[in-house]
């Protein structure tokens, strides 16, 4: 009987799963944010091109020795993905600020924290996700060990959401500033260091056949903490900038 009651309660609430999202416009914003990110210069093509260039140039700099490339491949892939994420951070709120729609979003029924979360998700979809999918392919150029492909993919899938959320916080801090891109990079790069350390460590240990439990849990904790906390900080910063 308890199961039947729970089932009926779930059925009664099905019509409200997306109702509030539809009413406050969050679904519309989620649908348009990736297109706006691409239009603002944050499309996957730019990040992938930079990622490819970094991966191709490294062997020219360190030499073609296969064993050396195999050792440094996890770290190089992570650094390339991190720098590629930086390219589009200054455009996360730029178009909304320039055309005044950010002021309208601030008065919308959707909380500012939700707007920031959707913007971070749009950045990850247009930048982070393509980098995650391309990393194993580019690992071939760096002679990545066979055991490392899965862990590079897993570590980037866990770590790149944190990069997007942290980058959104930096973009909120510098929104409206002329030439804020350099300042944004200086603010965000130190915050990226823990994610880089544990993400590269997961990929390195996986490539060498070692246990990855500790760095993997640390990386997951960093991502979960940033996703849970930083949207509130970003929303507070945006409210201050909009005054």
Sine and cosine of phi, psi and omega as CSV:
sin_phi,cos_phi,sin_psi,cos_psi,sin_omega,cos_omega
0.00,0.00,-0.63,0.78,0.01,-1.00
-0.89,0.45,-0.64,0.77,0.02,-1.00
-0.91,0.42,-0.63,0.78,0.01,-1.00
-0.91,0.42,-0.67,0.75,0.03,-1.00
-0.89,0.45,-0.66,0.75,0.03,-1.00
-0.90,0.43,-0.63,0.78,0.02,-1.00
-0.90,0.44,-0.68,0.73,0.02,-1.00
-0.90,0.43,-0.64,0.77,0.03,-1.00
-0.89,0.46,-0.64,0.77,0.03,-1.00
-0.91,0.42,-0.65,0.76,0.00,-1.00
-0.90,0.43,-0.61,0.79,-0.01,-1.00
-0.92,0.39,-0.43,0.90,-0.06,-1.00
-0.99,-0.12,-0.01,1.00,-0.05,-1.00
-0.88,0.47,-0.58,0.82,-0.05,-1.00
-0.94,0.33,-0.17,0.98,0.00,-1.00
-0.98,-0.22,0.03,1.00,-0.06,-1.00
-0.87,0.48,-0.73,0.68,-0.01,-1.00
-0.94,-0.33,0.03,1.00,-0.07,-1.00
-0.90,0.44,-0.74,0.67,-0.02,-1.00
-0.92,0.40,-0.61,0.79,0.04,-1.00
-0.90,0.44,-0.60,0.80,0.03,-1.00
-0.93,0.36,-0.64,0.77,-0.06,-1.00
-0.94,0.34,-0.63,0.78,-0.04,-1.00
-1.00,0.00,0.01,1.00,0.10,-0.99
0.99,0.10,0.14,0.99,-0.05,-1.00
-0.93,0.37,-0.55,0.83,0.05,-1.00
-0.92,0.39,-0.64,0.77,0.05,-1.00
-0.89,0.45,-0.68,0.73,0.00,-1.00
-0.91,0.42,-0.63,0.77,0.02,-1.00
-0.91,0.42,-0.55,0.83,0.01,-1.00
-0.96,0.26,-0.56,0.83,-0.07,-1.00
-1.00,-0.03,-0.38,0.92,-0.07,-1.00
-0.88,0.47,-0.70,0.72,0.05,-1.00
-0.89,0.46,-0.62,0.78,0.03,-1.00
-0.91,0.42,-0.63,0.78,0.04,-1.00
-0.92,0.40,-0.61,0.80,0.02,-1.00
-0.90,0.44,-0.64,0.76,0.04,-1.00
-0.91,0.41,-0.67,0.74,0.00,-1.00
-0.91,0.42,-0.50,0.86,-0.03,-1.00
-0.99,0.13,0.03,1.00,0.00,-1.00
0.99,-0.13,0.26,0.97,0.00,-1.00
-0.96,-0.28,0.42,0.91,-0.02,-1.00
-0.94,0.34,0.27,-0.96,-0.06,-1.00
-0.92,0.39,-0.40,0.92,-0.06,-1.00
-0.90,0.45,-0.66,0.75,-0.02,-1.00
-0.91,0.41,-0.73,0.68,0.00,-1.00
-0.90,0.43,-0.67,0.75,0.01,-1.00
-0.91,0.42,-0.63,0.78,0.02,-1.00
-0.89,0.45,-0.69,0.73,0.03,-1.00
-0.90,0.43,-0.68,0.73,0.03,-1.00
-0.85,0.53,-0.70,0.71,0.01,-1.00
-0.90,0.44,-0.67,0.74,-0.01,-1.00
-0.89,0.46,-0.71,0.71,0.02,-1.00
-0.87,0.50,-0.70,0.71,-0.04,-1.00
-0.91,0.42,-0.59,0.80,-0.02,-1.00
-0.96,0.26,-0.58,0.81,-0.07,-1.00
-0.97,0.25,-0.50,0.87,-0.06,-1.00
-0.84,0.54,-0.74,0.68,0.04,-1.00
-0.87,0.50,-0.51,0.86,0.06,-1.00
-0.92,0.38,-0.52,0.86,-0.04,-1.00
-0.99,0.12,-0.61,0.79,-0.09,-1.00
-0.98,-0.21,-0.17,0.99,0.00,-1.00
0.98,-0.21,0.30,-0.95,-0.09,-1.00
-1.00,0.05,0.17,0.99,-0.05,-1.00
-0.88,0.47,0.85,-0.53,-0.12,-0.99
-0.91,0.42,-0.63,0.78,-0.04,-1.00
-0.92,0.38,-0.62,0.79,0.03,-1.00
-0.92,0.39,-0.72,0.69,0.03,-1.00
-0.87,0.49,-0.61,0.79,0.00,-1.00
-0.90,0.44,-0.60,0.80,-0.01,-1.00
-0.95,0.32,-0.62,0.78,-0.10,-1.00
-1.00,-0.05,-0.11,0.99,-0.09,-1.00
-0.83,0.56,-0.73,0.68,-0.01,-1.00
-0.86,0.51,-0.69,0.72,0.00,-1.00
-0.92,0.39,-0.64,0.77,0.01,-1.00
-0.90,0.43,-0.68,0.74,0.02,-1.00
-0.89,0.45,-0.63,0.78,0.01,-1.00
-0.94,0.35,-0.67,0.74,0.03,-1.00
-0.90,0.44,-0.66,0.75,0.04,-1.00
-0.88,0.47,-0.68,0.73,0.02,-1.00
-0.91,0.42,-0.64,0.77,0.00,-1.00
-0.89,0.45,-0.73,0.69,0.00,-1.00
-0.92,0.38,-0.56,0.83,0.05,-1.00
-0.91,0.42,-0.57,0.82,0.05,-1.00
-0.91,0.42,-0.51,0.86,-0.03,-1.00
-0.92,0.38,-0.43,0.90,-0.17,-0.99
-0.87,0.50,-0.58,0.81,-0.14,-0.99
-0.95,-0.32,0.12,0.99,-0.09,-1.00
-0.90,0.43,-0.62,0.79,-0.07,-1.00
-0.94,0.34,-0.17,0.99,-0.02,-1.00
-0.98,-0.19,0.06,1.00,-0.06,-1.00
-0.88,0.48,-0.73,0.69,0.01,-1.00
-0.94,-0.34,0.05,1.00,-0.17,-0.99
-0.89,0.46,-0.78,0.62,-0.04,-1.00
-0.91,0.42,-0.62,0.79,0.04,-1.00
-0.90,0.44,-0.58,0.81,0.02,-1.00
-0.95,0.31,-0.67,0.74,-0.09,-1.00
-0.93,0.38,-0.63,0.77,-0.03,-1.00
-1.00,-0.08,0.06,1.00,0.07,-1.00
0.99,0.14,0.03,1.00,-0.03,-1.00
-0.95,0.31,-0.31,0.95,0.05,-1.00
-0.91,0.41,-0.58,0.82,0.08,-1.00
-0.91,0.41,-0.61,0.79,0.04,-1.00
-0.93,0.38,-0.64,0.77,0.03,-1.00
-0.90,0.44,-0.54,0.84,0.00,-1.00
-0.92,0.38,-0.41,0.91,0.01,-1.00
-0.99,-0.17,0.07,1.00,-0.02,-1.00
-0.97,0.26,0.32,-0.95,0.05,-1.00
-0.88,0.47,-0.47,0.89,0.02,-1.00
-0.94,0.33,0.78,-0.63,0.01,-1.00
-0.88,0.48,0.45,-0.89,0.01,-1.00
-0.87,0.49,-0.54,0.84,0.05,-1.00
-0.88,0.47,-0.62,0.78,0.06,-1.00
-0.92,0.40,-0.63,0.78,0.03,-1.00
-0.89,0.46,-0.70,0.71,0.00,-1.00
-0.90,0.45,-0.67,0.75,0.01,-1.00
-0.89,0.46,-0.67,0.74,0.01,-1.00
-0.92,0.40,-0.63,0.78,0.04,-1.00
-0.89,0.45,-0.66,0.75,0.04,-1.00
-0.91,0.42,-0.65,0.76,0.04,-1.00
-0.90,0.45,-0.65,0.76,0.03,-1.00
-0.89,0.45,-0.64,0.77,0.03,-1.00
-0.90,0.43,-0.65,0.76,0.00,-1.00
-0.92,0.39,-0.63,0.77,-0.02,-1.00
-0.91,0.42,-0.66,0.76,-0.08,-1.00
-1.00,0.06,-0.34,0.94,-0.06,-1.00
-0.83,-0.55,-0.82,0.57,-0.10,-1.00
-0.92,0.39,-0.73,0.68,-0.05,-1.00
-0.88,0.48,-0.71,0.70,0.07,-1.00
-0.87,0.50,-0.58,0.82,0.04,-1.00
-0.92,0.40,-0.63,0.77,0.03,-1.00
-0.87,0.49,-0.71,0.70,-0.05,-1.00
-0.95,0.31,-0.49,0.87,-0.05,-1.00
-1.00,0.10,-0.38,0.93,-0.10,-1.00
-0.84,0.54,-0.73,0.69,0.02,-1.00
-0.88,0.48,-0.57,0.82,0.03,-1.00
-0.92,0.39,-0.67,0.74,0.01,-1.00
-0.96,0.29,-0.35,0.94,0.07,-1.00
-0.88,0.47,-0.42,0.91,0.04,-1.00
-0.89,0.46,-0.60,0.80,-0.01,-1.00
-0.92,0.38,-0.39,0.92,-0.03,-1.00
-0.97,-0.25,0.21,0.98,0.02,-1.00
0.84,0.55,0.67,0.74,0.03,-1.00
-0.88,0.48,0.74,-0.67,0.02,-1.00
-0.84,0.54,0.49,-0.87,-0.07,-1.00
-0.84,0.54,-0.62,0.79,-0.03,-1.00
-0.95,0.30,-0.21,0.98,-0.09,-1.00
-1.00,0.03,-0.27,0.96,-0.08,-1.00
-0.88,0.47,-0.73,0.69,-0.02,-1.00
-0.89,0.45,-0.67,0.74,-0.09,-1.00
-0.97,0.24,-0.48,0.88,0.15,-0.99
-0.90,0.44,-0.70,0.72,0.01,-1.00
-0.89,0.45,-0.71,0.70,-0.02,-1.00
-0.91,0.42,-0.71,0.70,-0.05,-1.00
-0.91,0.42,-0.65,0.76,0.03,-1.00
-0.94,0.35,-0.60,0.80,0.04,-1.00
-0.90,0.44,-0.56,0.83,0.04,-1.00
-0.99,0.15,-0.54,0.84,-0.14,-0.99
-1.00,-0.03,-0.54,0.84,-0.06,-1.00
-0.91,0.42,-0.52,0.85,0.12,-0.99
-0.85,0.52,-0.61,0.79,0.06,-1.00
-0.90,0.43,-0.62,0.78,0.04,-1.00
-0.88,0.47,-0.65,0.76,-0.01,-1.00
-0.94,0.35,-0.65,0.76,-0.01,-1.00
-0.93,0.37,-0.68,0.73,0.05,-1.00
-0.90,0.44,-0.66,0.75,0.04,-1.00
-0.90,0.44,-0.58,0.81,0.06,-1.00
-0.90,0.43,-0.61,0.79,0.07,-1.00
-0.89,0.46,-0.69,0.72,0.05,-1.00
-0.90,0.43,-0.62,0.78,0.03,-1.00
-0.91,0.42,-0.58,0.81,0.05,-1.00
-0.92,0.40,-0.58,0.82,0.02,-1.00
-0.92,0.39,-0.58,0.82,-0.12,-0.99
-0.96,-0.28,0.15,0.99,-0.04,-1.00
-0.89,0.46,0.70,-0.71,0.01,-1.00
1.00,0.04,-0.17,0.99,0.01,-1.00
-1.00,0.09,0.68,-0.73,0.09,-1.00
-0.96,0.30,0.70,-0.71,-0.04,-1.00
0.81,0.59,0.69,0.72,0.00,-1.00
-0.99,0.16,-0.07,1.00,-0.03,-1.00
-0.89,0.46,-0.68,0.73,0.01,-1.00
-0.92,0.40,-0.71,0.71,0.04,-1.00
-0.88,0.48,-0.63,0.77,0.03,-1.00
-0.87,0.49,-0.70,0.72,0.02,-1.00
-0.89,0.46,-0.66,0.75,0.01,-1.00
-0.91,0.41,-0.55,0.84,0.01,-1.00
-0.97,0.24,-0.62,0.79,-0.16,-0.99
-1.00,0.08,-0.60,0.80,-0.10,-1.00
-0.83,0.56,-0.70,0.71,0.06,-1.00
-0.88,0.47,-0.52,0.85,0.02,-1.00
-0.96,0.28,-0.35,0.94,0.02,-1.00
-0.98,0.19,-0.30,0.95,-0.16,-0.99
-0.86,0.51,-0.75,0.66,0.01,-1.00
-0.85,0.52,-0.67,0.74,0.04,-1.00
-0.88,0.47,-0.66,0.75,0.01,-1.00
-0.90,0.44,-0.70,0.72,-0.05,-1.00
-0.88,0.48,-0.80,0.60,-0.08,-1.00
-0.97,0.26,-0.54,0.84,0.06,-1.00
-0.91,0.42,-0.73,0.69,0.03,-1.00
-0.91,0.41,-0.55,0.84,0.01,-1.00
-0.92,0.38,-0.64,0.77,0.07,-1.00
-0.87,0.50,-0.74,0.67,-0.02,-1.00
-0.91,0.42,-0.64,0.77,-0.02,-1.00
-0.92,0.40,-0.73,0.68,-0.01,-1.00
-0.90,0.43,-0.63,0.78,0.04,-1.00
-0.89,0.45,-0.63,0.78,0.01,-1.00
-0.92,0.39,-0.51,0.86,-0.01,-1.00
-1.00,-0.03,0.00,1.00,0.02,-1.00
0.98,0.20,0.32,0.95,0.00,-1.00
-1.00,-0.06,0.19,-0.98,0.03,-1.00
-0.94,0.34,0.65,-0.76,-0.07,-1.00
-0.90,-0.44,0.15,0.99,-0.16,-0.99
-0.87,0.50,-0.75,0.66,-0.08,-1.00
-0.90,0.43,-0.82,0.57,0.02,-1.00
-0.90,0.44,-0.51,0.86,0.01,-1.00
-0.92,0.40,-0.67,0.74,0.03,-1.00
-0.92,0.39,-0.62,0.78,0.04,-1.00
-0.90,0.43,-0.67,0.75,0.02,-1.00
-0.90,0.43,-0.69,0.72,0.04,-1.00
-0.89,0.45,-0.62,0.79,0.03,-1.00
-0.91,0.41,-0.65,0.76,0.04,-1.00
-0.89,0.46,-0.72,0.70,-0.01,-1.00
-0.90,0.44,-0.70,0.71,0.00,-1.00
-0.90,0.45,-0.66,0.75,0.00,-1.00
-0.91,0.41,-0.68,0.73,0.01,-1.00
-0.92,0.39,-0.65,0.76,0.00,-1.00
-0.91,0.41,-0.56,0.83,-0.04,-1.00
-0.98,0.19,-0.54,0.84,-0.18,-0.98
-0.95,-0.30,-0.66,0.75,-0.15,-0.99
-0.92,0.40,-0.51,0.86,0.08,-1.00
-0.85,0.53,-0.54,0.84,0.05,-1.00
-0.94,0.35,-0.66,0.75,0.05,-1.00
-0.92,0.40,-0.66,0.75,0.02,-1.00
-0.90,0.44,-0.66,0.75,0.01,-1.00
-0.90,0.44,-0.65,0.76,0.02,-1.00
-0.90,0.44,-0.66,0.75,0.02,-1.00
-0.90,0.43,-0.68,0.74,0.01,-1.00
-0.89,0.45,-0.64,0.77,0.02,-1.00
-0.89,0.46,-0.61,0.79,0.03,-1.00
-0.92,0.39,-0.68,0.73,-0.01,-1.00
-0.92,0.39,-0.44,0.90,-0.03,-1.00
-1.00,0.06,-0.10,0.99,0.00,-1.00
-0.95,0.30,0.00,0.00,0.00,0.00
